Amino acid sequence: MLKRKEQTCLTSFYLGRKCVFCGHRKIWKTRRGYAKCKFCKKVKGIKILRRELNIILAFYQQQPANQTALDLLLNYQAVTRVYNRLRNLLWHLCELEGAKMSGEIEVDVCVCVSILNLPPEHFGMVK
């Protein structure tokens, strides 16, 4: 389940009350079904926004792409494209986080022997 803060943020985007580009709440709704931000002047279609948010929510819930396509009545390739973009973004985020923790890791064999209950011969140690 989503946390309360995440759910209210998602609801604000879903209803077209918050800009997806800059995050401001000053949004104009046009006659043609678009949401236009007062500050950054960018335009996004509300139907397209809702479709994208539904796909992201299904990805968050670990629903397969083919099932998401059937549930939302969308093309499988369109859903797969969004899923691959999300996976790519997550991979790059993990790479950035991994760079902070790079270097050599040193483990004491005696600690491994006591925790894992393995004989010292397993690690090439002599009794």
C-alpha positions in Angstrom: 0.0 0.0 0.0 1.0 3.6 -0.6 1.8 5.9 2.3 -0.7 8.7 3.0 1.7 11.4 1.8 2.5 9.5 -1.4 -1.2 8.8 -2.1 -2.2 12.5 -1.7 0.6 13.5 -4.0 -0.5 11.0 -6.6 -4.1 12.1 -6.2 -3.1 15.7 -6.8 -1.3 14.8 -10.0 -4.1 12.4 -11.1 -6.8 15.1 -10.7 -4.6 17.7 -12.5 -4.2 19.9 -9.4 -0.4 19.9 -9.3 2.1 20.4 -12.1 4.1 17.2 -13.0 7.0 19.3 -14.3 7.6 21.9 -11.5 5.3 20.8 -8.7 3.4 24.1 -8.3 -0.3 24.0 -7.5 -1.4 26.8 -9.8 -2.9 24.9 -12.6 -5.3 26.0 -15.3 -7.5 23.4 -17.0 -8.2 24.2 -20.6 -11.3 23.5 -22.6 -9.5 20.8 -24.5 -8.7 18.7 -21.5 -5.2 19.9 -20.8 -3.6 21.1 -17.5 -1.4 24.1 -18.0 1.0 25.3 -15.2 0.8 29.0 -14.3 4.6 29.2 -13.5 6.4 27.0 -16.0 3.7 27.3 -18.8 4.1 23.6 -19.7 1.0 21.7 -20.9 0.1 18.1 -20.2 -3.0 16.2 -21.3 -5.0 15.0 -18.3 -6.0 11.7 -19.9 -2.4 11.0 -20.8 -1.3 11.9 -17.3 -3.9 9.6 -15.7 -2.8 6.7 -18.0 0.9 7.2 -17.2 0.1 7.3 -13.4 -2.0 4.2 -13.6 0.9 2.4 -15.4 3.4 3.7 -12.7 1.1 2.5 -9.9 0.8 -1.0 -11.5 4.7 -1.0 -11.7 4.8 -0.1 -8.1 2.5 -2.9 -7.2 4.7 -5.3 -9.2 1.9 -6.2 -11.7 3.2 -7.8 -15.0 3.1 -5.6 -18.1 0.7 -7.9 -20.0 -1.8 -7.8 -17.1 -1.5 -4.0 -16.8 -2.2 -3.7 -20.5 -5.3 -5.9 -20.2 -6.6 -4.0 -17.1 -6.1 -0.5 -18.6 -7.1 -1.5 -22.1 -3.7 -0.3 -23.5 -1.2 -1.7 -26.0 1.2 -4.1 -24.5 4.2 -2.4 -26.2 3.3 1.0 -24.7 3.1 -0.5 -21.2 6.4 -2.3 -21.7 8.1 0.9 -22.9 7.1 2.7 -19.7 8.2 -0.3 -17.6 11.6 -0.3 -19.3 12.0 3.4 -18.7 11.2 3.0 -15.0 13.6 0.1 -14.7 16.3 2.1 -16.5 15.7 5.0 -14.1 15.9 2.8 -11.1 19.1 1.2 -12.4 20.8 4.6 -12.8 19.6 5.6 -9.3 21.1 2.4 -7.8 24.4 3.1 -9.7 24.5 6.6 -8.2 23.9 5.2 -4.7 26.4 2.4 -5.3 29.1 5.0 -6.1 28.9 6.4 -2.6 29.7 3.0 -1.1 32.5 1.9 -3.4 35.8 0.6 -2.3 37.3 -2.5 -0.7 35.4 -4.6 1.8 37.4 -6.5 4.4 35.8 -9.3 6.3 37.3 -11.1 9.3 37.3 -14.9 8.7 37.0 -15.6 12.4 33.7 -13.7 12.5 32.5 -15.7 9.4 33.4 -18.9 11.1 31.5 -18.1 14.3 28.4 -16.6 12.5 28.0 -19.2 9.7 29.2 -22.1 11.8 31.5 -23.3 9.0 34.7 -25.2 9.8 38.0 -23.1 9.4 39.1 -25.5 6.7 36.4 -24.1 4.5 38.3 -20.8 4.4 41.7 -22.4 3.9 42.6 -21.9 7.6 44.5 -24.6 9.6 43.2 -25.5 13.0 
